């Protein structure tokens, strides 16, 4: 068994959870960090490594989208 830990912003937790379910990965919420991100532990077998790597990329993309949306909102407020 292998473990991977993800720090997921609460704003994208639903999308992240859907992706975990789609990949049928065992997981559990283990807490939060000082940034109020949700700590998720994924337990997987070696042959599931590709799915975990995909999940990491998806989380990176979700973070980028969230940051872009925040920047757009700030720009709109400044105008």
DSSP file (Angstrom, degrees, kcal/mol; ACC not computed):
  #  RESIDUE AA STRUCTURE BP1 BP2  ACC     N-H-->O    O-->H-N    N-H-->O    O-->H-N    TCO  KAPPA ALPHA  PHI   PSI    X-CA   Y-CA   Z-CA
    1    1 A X              0   0    0      0, 0.0     2,-0.3     0, 0.0    44,-0.2   0.000 360.0 360.0 360.0 139.7    0.0    0.0    0.0
    2    2 A X  E     -A   44   0A   0     42,-2.9    42,-2.4     2,-0.0     2,-0.4  -0.845 360.0-149.3-120.0 159.9    1.1    3.5   -0.8
    3    3 A X  E     -A   43   0A   0     -2,-0.3     2,-0.4    40,-0.2    40,-0.2  -0.983  10.3-174.4-132.4 143.2   -0.2    6.8    0.4
    4    4 A X  E     -A   42   0A   0     38,-2.2    38,-3.3    -2,-0.4     2,-0.5  -0.995  13.4-149.8-132.2 140.6   -0.5   10.3   -1.1
    5    5 A X  E     -A   41   0A   0     -2,-0.4     2,-0.4    36,-0.2    36,-0.2  -0.938  10.9-167.2-115.0 133.5   -1.6   13.4    0.7
    6    6 A X  E     -A   40   0A   0     34,-2.9    34,-2.7    -2,-0.5     2,-0.7  -0.938  16.2-147.7-119.5 139.6   -3.4   16.2   -1.0
    7    7 A X  E     -A   39   0A   0     -2,-0.4     2,-0.6    32,-0.2    32,-0.2  -0.912  27.0-171.2-105.3 105.6   -4.1   19.7    0.3
    8    8 A X  E     -A   38   0A   0     30,-3.0    30,-3.3    -2,-0.7     5,-0.1  -0.865  22.3-127.9-108.7 120.1   -7.3   20.7   -1.3
    9    9 A X    >   -     0   0    0     -2,-0.6     3,-1.8    28,-0.2     4,-0.4  -0.391  24.5-124.6 -59.7 139.7   -8.8   24.2   -1.1
   10   10 A X  G >  S+     0   0    0     26,-0.4     3,-1.0     1,-0.3     4,-0.4   0.803 107.0  67.6 -58.9 -28.7  -12.4   23.9    0.1
   11   11 A X  G 3  S+     0   0    0      1,-0.2    -1,-0.3     2,-0.1     4,-0.1   0.750 111.4  31.6 -64.3 -23.6  -13.6   25.8   -3.0
   12   12 A X  G <> S+     0   0    0     -3,-1.8     4,-2.3     1,-0.1    -1,-0.2   0.248  86.6 106.5-117.1  11.6  -12.6   22.9   -5.2
   13   13 A X  H <> S+     0   0    0     -3,-1.0     4,-2.9    -4,-0.4     5,-0.2   0.879  77.4  54.2 -62.0 -39.3  -13.2   20.0   -2.9
   14   14 A X  H  > S+     0   0    0     -4,-0.4     4,-2.1     2,-0.2    -1,-0.2   0.934 111.4  44.3 -61.9 -45.9  -16.4   18.8   -4.7
   15   15 A X  H  > S+     0   0    0      2,-0.2     4,-1.9     1,-0.2    -1,-0.2   0.908 114.4  50.0 -64.6 -41.5  -14.6   18.6   -8.0
   16   16 A X  H  X S+     0   0    0     -4,-2.3     4,-2.0     1,-0.2    -2,-0.2   0.915 109.6  51.0 -62.6 -43.8  -11.6   16.9   -6.5
   17   17 A X  H  X S+     0   0    0     -4,-2.9     4,-2.5     1,-0.2    -1,-0.2   0.899 107.2  53.9 -62.2 -41.0  -13.9   14.4   -4.7
   18   18 A X  H  X S+     0   0    0     -4,-2.1     4,-2.6     1,-0.2    -1,-0.2   0.913 108.2  50.1 -58.6 -42.8  -15.7   13.6   -8.0
   19   19 A X  H  X S+     0   0    0     -4,-1.9     4,-1.2     2,-0.2    -1,-0.2   0.870 109.6  50.5 -66.2 -36.8  -12.3   12.8   -9.6
   20   20 A X  H  <>S+     0   0    0     -4,-2.0     5,-1.9     2,-0.2     4,-0.4   0.929 112.2  47.4 -64.0 -44.4  -11.3   10.5   -6.8
   21   21 A X  H ><5S+     0   0    0     -4,-2.5     3,-1.4     1,-0.2    -2,-0.2   0.911 107.4  56.1 -63.8 -42.6  -14.6    8.6   -7.1
   22   22 A X  H 3<5S+     0   0    0     -4,-2.6    -1,-0.2     1,-0.3    -2,-0.2   0.803 112.0  43.7 -59.3 -28.7  -14.2    8.4  -10.9
   23   23 A X  T 3<5S-     0   0    0     -4,-1.2    -1,-0.3    -3,-0.3    -2,-0.2   0.416 107.5-128.5 -96.7  -0.2  -10.9    6.7  -10.3
   24   24 A X  T < 5 +     0   0    0     -3,-1.4     2,-0.4    -4,-0.4    -3,-0.2   0.887  48.2 165.3  55.0  44.3  -12.2    4.5   -7.5
   25   25 A X      < -     0   0    0     -5,-1.9     2,-0.2    26,-0.1    -1,-0.2  -0.772  39.5-121.2 -95.1 134.3   -9.4    5.5   -5.2
   26   26 A X  E     +B   43   0A   0     17,-0.8    17,-2.3    -2,-0.4     2,-0.3  -0.525  48.1 158.4 -69.6 136.5   -9.6    4.7   -1.4
   27   27 A X  E     -B   42   0A   0     15,-0.2     2,-0.3    -2,-0.2    15,-0.2  -0.974  26.4-166.4-154.7 165.1   -9.3    8.0    0.5
   28   28 A X  E     -B   41   0A   0     13,-2.0    13,-3.1    -2,-0.3     2,-0.5  -0.977  29.1-115.9-155.3 149.2  -10.1    9.7    3.8
   29   29 A X  E     -B   40   0A   0     -2,-0.3    11,-0.2    11,-0.2     3,-0.1  -0.744  29.2-179.9 -83.3 127.6  -10.2   13.2    5.1
   30   30 A X  E     -     0   0A   0      9,-2.9     2,-0.3    -2,-0.5    10,-0.2   0.421  49.9 -77.8-112.7   0.2   -7.5   13.6    7.8
   31   31 A X  E     -B   39   0A   0      8,-0.9     8,-3.2     2,-0.0    -1,-0.3  -0.970  49.5 -71.6 145.4-158.5   -7.9   17.2    8.8
   32   32 A X  E     -B   38   0A   0     -2,-0.3     6,-0.2     6,-0.3     2,-0.2  -0.902  32.7-133.7-133.8 163.2   -7.2   20.7    7.7
   33   33 A X    >   -     0   0    0      4,-1.7     3,-2.0    -2,-0.3     6,-0.0  -0.495  42.3 -85.2-108.8-175.5   -4.0   22.8    7.5
   34   34 A X  T 3  S+     0   0    0      1,-0.3    -1,-0.0    -2,-0.2    -2,-0.0   0.678 128.1  56.8 -66.2 -17.1   -3.3   26.4    8.6
   35   35 A X  T 3  S-     0   0    0      2,-0.1    -1,-0.3     0, 0.0     3,-0.1   0.263 118.3-111.3 -94.1  10.8   -4.6   27.7    5.3
   36   36 A X    <   +     0   0    0     -3,-2.0   -26,-0.4     1,-0.2     2,-0.2   0.726  68.7 148.7  63.3  24.8   -8.0   25.9    5.9
   37   37 A X        -     0   0    0    -28,-0.1    -4,-1.7   -27,-0.1     2,-0.5  -0.623  52.1-113.4 -83.7 150.4   -7.3   23.5    3.1
   38   38 A X  E     -AB   8  32A   0    -30,-3.3   -30,-3.0    -2,-0.2     2,-0.6  -0.723  23.5-139.3 -87.8 127.7   -8.7   20.0    3.5
   39   39 A X  E     -AB   7  31A   0     -8,-3.2    -9,-2.9    -2,-0.5    -8,-0.9  -0.781  22.8-174.2 -90.5 121.0   -6.1   17.3    3.9
   40   40 A X  E     -AB   6  29A   0    -34,-2.7   -34,-2.9    -2,-0.6     2,-0.5  -0.963  11.4-155.6-120.0 128.4   -7.0   14.2    2.0
   41   41 A X  E     -AB   5  28A   0    -13,-3.1   -13,-2.0    -2,-0.5     2,-0.5  -0.902   7.2-161.0-103.9 128.0   -5.1   10.9    2.2
   42   42 A X  E     -AB   4  27A   0    -38,-3.3   -38,-2.2    -2,-0.5     2,-0.5  -0.936   1.9-158.9-110.1 127.3   -5.3    8.6   -0.8
   43   43 A X  E     +AB   3  26A   0    -17,-2.3   -17,-0.8    -2,-0.5     2,-0.3  -0.916  26.5 158.5-106.8 127.0   -4.4    5.0   -0.3
   44   44 A X  E     -A    2   0A   0    -42,-2.4   -42,-2.9    -2,-0.5     2,-0.2  -0.950  38.2-114.1-148.0 163.1   -3.4    3.1   -3.5
   45   45 A X    >   -     0   0    0     -2,-0.3     3,-2.1   -44,-0.2     4,-0.2  -0.567  42.1-102.6 -93.1 162.1   -1.6    0.2   -5.0
   46   46 A X  G >  S+     0   0    0      1,-0.3     3,-1.8    -2,-0.2     4,-0.2   0.868 121.4  57.8 -54.2 -40.6    1.4    0.5   -7.2
   47   47 A X  G 3  S+     0   0    0      1,-0.3     3,-0.3     2,-0.1    -1,-0.3   0.616 100.9  58.2 -69.5 -10.6   -0.7   -0.2  -10.3
   48   48 A X  G <> S+     0   0    0     -3,-2.1     4,-1.8     1,-0.2     3,-0.5   0.335  73.4 104.2 -96.2   5.6   -2.9    2.8   -9.4
   49   49 A X  H <> S+     0   0    0     -3,-1.8     4,-2.5     1,-0.2     5,-0.2   0.862  75.5  56.6 -56.3 -39.1    0.0    5.2   -9.5
   50   50 A X  H  > S+     0   0    0     -3,-0.3     4,-2.3    -4,-0.2    -1,-0.2   0.901 106.0  50.5 -61.2 -40.7   -1.0    6.7  -12.8
   51   51 A X  H  > S+     0   0    0     -3,-0.5     4,-2.1     2,-0.2    -1,-0.2   0.884 110.4  49.3 -64.6 -38.3   -4.5    7.5  -11.4
   52   52 A X  H  X S+     0   0    0     -4,-1.8     4,-2.0     2,-0.2    -2,-0.2   0.892 109.9  51.3 -68.6 -39.3   -2.9    9.3   -8.5
   53   53 A X  H  X S+     0   0    0     -4,-2.5     4,-2.0     2,-0.2    -2,-0.2   0.908 110.2  49.7 -62.1 -41.6   -0.6   11.3  -10.8
   54   54 A X  H  X S+     0   0    0     -4,-2.3     4,-2.5     1,-0.2    -2,-0.2   0.905 108.4  53.3 -62.0 -41.4   -3.6   12.3  -12.8
   55   55 A X  H  X S+     0   0    0     -4,-2.1     4,-2.3     1,-0.2    -1,-0.2   0.883 106.9  51.8 -61.9 -39.1   -5.4   13.4   -9.7
   56   56 A X  H  X S+     0   0    0     -4,-2.0     4,-2.2     2,-0.2    -1,-0.2   0.908 110.2  48.3 -63.7 -42.7   -2.4   15.5   -8.8
   57   57 A X  H  X S+     0   0    0     -4,-2.0     4,-2.4     2,-0.2    -2,-0.2   0.894 110.1  52.3 -64.5 -40.1   -2.5   17.2  -12.2
   58   58 A X  H  X S+     0   0    0     -4,-2.5     4,-2.6     2,-0.2    -2,-0.2   0.917 108.5  50.2 -62.7 -43.2   -6.3   17.8  -11.8
   59   59 A X  H  X S+     0   0    0     -4,-2.3     4,-2.5     2,-0.2    -1,-0.2   0.910 109.2  51.7 -62.5 -41.5   -5.8   19.4   -8.4
   60   60 A X  H  X S+     0   0    0     -4,-2.2     4,-2.3     1,-0.2    -1,-0.2   0.920 111.3  47.6 -59.7 -43.2   -3.1   21.7   -9.9
   61   61 A X  H  X S+     0   0    0     -4,-2.4     4,-2.5     2,-0.2    -2,-0.2   0.896 110.4  51.4 -65.1 -40.6   -5.5   22.7  -12.7
   62   62 A X  H  X S+     0   0    0     -4,-2.6     4,-2.3     2,-0.2    -1,-0.2   0.902 110.0  49.8 -63.2 -40.8   -8.3   23.3  -10.2
   63   63 A X  H  X S+     0   0    0     -4,-2.5     4,-2.5     2,-0.2    -2,-0.2   0.923 110.7  49.8 -62.3 -44.6   -6.0   25.6   -8.2
   64   64 A X  H  X S+     0   0    0     -4,-2.3     4,-2.5     1,-0.2    -2,-0.2   0.921 111.2  48.7 -61.4 -44.6   -5.0   27.5  -11.3
   65   65 A X  H  X S+     0   0    0     -4,-2.5     4,-2.4     1,-0.2    -1,-0.2   0.909 111.2  50.4 -61.1 -42.4   -8.6   28.0  -12.3
   66   66 A X  H  X S+     0   0    0     -4,-2.3     4,-2.1     1,-0.2    -2,-0.2   0.916 111.4  47.9 -62.8 -43.6   -9.5   29.2   -8.8
   67   67 A X  H  X S+     0   0    0     -4,-2.5     4,-2.3     2,-0.2    -2,-0.2   0.891 110.8  51.4 -64.9 -40.2   -6.6   31.7   -8.8
   68   68 A X  H  X S+     0   0    0     -4,-2.5     4,-2.4     2,-0.2    -2,-0.2   0.913 109.7  49.7 -63.1 -42.4   -7.6   33.0  -12.3
   69   69 A X  H  X S+     0   0    0     -4,-2.4     4,-2.3     1,-0.2    -1,-0.2   0.900 110.3  50.5 -63.0 -40.9  -11.1   33.5  -11.1
   70   70 A X  H  X S+     0   0    0     -4,-2.1     4,-2.2     2,-0.2    -1,-0.2   0.905 110.5  49.6 -64.1 -40.7   -9.9   35.4   -8.0
   71   71 A X  H  X S+     0   0    0     -4,-2.3     4,-2.4     2,-0.2    -2,-0.2   0.904 110.3  50.6 -64.2 -41.7   -7.7   37.6  -10.2
   72   72 A X  H  X S+     0   0    0     -4,-2.4     4,-2.4     1,-0.2    -2,-0.2   0.903 109.6  50.6 -62.5 -41.2  -10.6   38.4  -12.5
   73   73 A X  H  X S+     0   0    0     -4,-2.3     4,-2.0     2,-0.2    -1,-0.2   0.904 110.3  49.7 -63.1 -41.0  -12.8   39.3   -9.6
   74   74 A X  H  X S+     0   0    0     -4,-2.2     4,-1.7     2,-0.2    -2,-0.2   0.908 110.7  49.8 -64.4 -41.4  -10.1   41.6   -8.3
   75   75 A X  H  X S+     0   0    0     -4,-2.4     4,-0.9     1,-0.2    -2,-0.2   0.906 110.0  50.8 -63.5 -41.5   -9.8   43.3  -11.7
   76   76 A X  H  < S+     0   0    0     -4,-2.4     3,-0.4     1,-0.2    -1,-0.2   0.875 109.2  51.3 -63.4 -37.4  -13.6   43.7  -11.9
   77   77 A X  H  < S+     0   0    0     -4,-2.0    -1,-0.2     1,-0.2    -2,-0.2   0.830 106.5  54.6 -68.9 -32.4  -13.6   45.4   -8.4
   78   78 A X  H  <        0   0    0     -4,-1.7    -1,-0.2     1,-0.2    -2,-0.2   0.695 360.0 360.0 -74.9 -19.2  -10.8   47.8   -9.4
   79   79 A X     <        0   0    0     -4,-0.9    -1,-0.2    -3,-0.4    -2,-0.2   0.467 360.0 360.0 -86.2 360.0  -12.8   49.0  -12.5
